[in-house]
Amino acid sequence: MWEESQLIVRTVCARLYAEGCNEIISLHDAIYCPADQVDHVYSTIMDEYRQRSMTPQVKIKVLVEPIIADLCPAR
């Protein structure tokens, strides 16, 4: 897992930032991004892993913005 998280942070995220994709958050071996950037992030991950003869296990999950009222119920 350490190797994957380092690859994500030091290589994939660095490349995405250099390419102007700066609305991303990385956490360990995951990258969170807006829905309109998923394809670009996915292709970047695949490319960086392919360059190292590695095959990533990529899962795409849609995150729903929480409703404030659900998080902070009225007192």
N, C-alpha and C positions, 0 to 999 in steps of 0.2 A: 504494500500500500504506500510506503514512503516514496518509492520510486515513481509511482503513478502521480502522487500529489506533487512531487517536485517537477515532473514533466508538465503537469497542468499549469502550475504557478509560474515556473521559470521560463517555459517555452511557449505554451499555448497562449496563456494570458498576455505575456510580453508581446507576442506577435499580434494578438487581437488589439491591444492598446496601440501598437505601432501603426496598425491599419485603420485606426480611428474608431474602433469598437470599444468605447470606454464606459458603457453602461452595463458592466458585468461585475459579478461578485464571485470570487472563488472561495470554496470551503473544502479543505482537504483535497479530494480528487474529483470535486464537482464544480461546475460552472453554472451560475444562475444568470439569466439574461432575459431581456424583453422578448416577447413572442416573435417580433419582426426580425430578430437577429439569430434565431435558432439555426437556420440553415447555414449561415456563415460560420457560426461557432462550431456546429457539427462538422462541416467540411474542413475547418482548420484543425480540429482534434484528429480527424481521420488522417489528414495529410501529415501532421507531425508524428503520429504513431507509425504510419507507413514508412516514413523516412528512416525509422529506427527498426524496421522489420518487426513491428509489434502490431497486435490486433487488440484494440480497446473494446471493452464491453460498455457500450453507450446506451443509456436509458434516457429517454426524453419524457419529462413529466410536466404537465401544465399545472402551474400554481395559481390558485385563485386568491385574489387580494382579499384579505380578511375584512370583515365588516367591523368597524370600530365599536359599534353597539354590542356586538357579540363578545368583543374582547374586554370592554369596560362597561359592564352592566350598570344601569342607573342605581343610585343608592337610595 
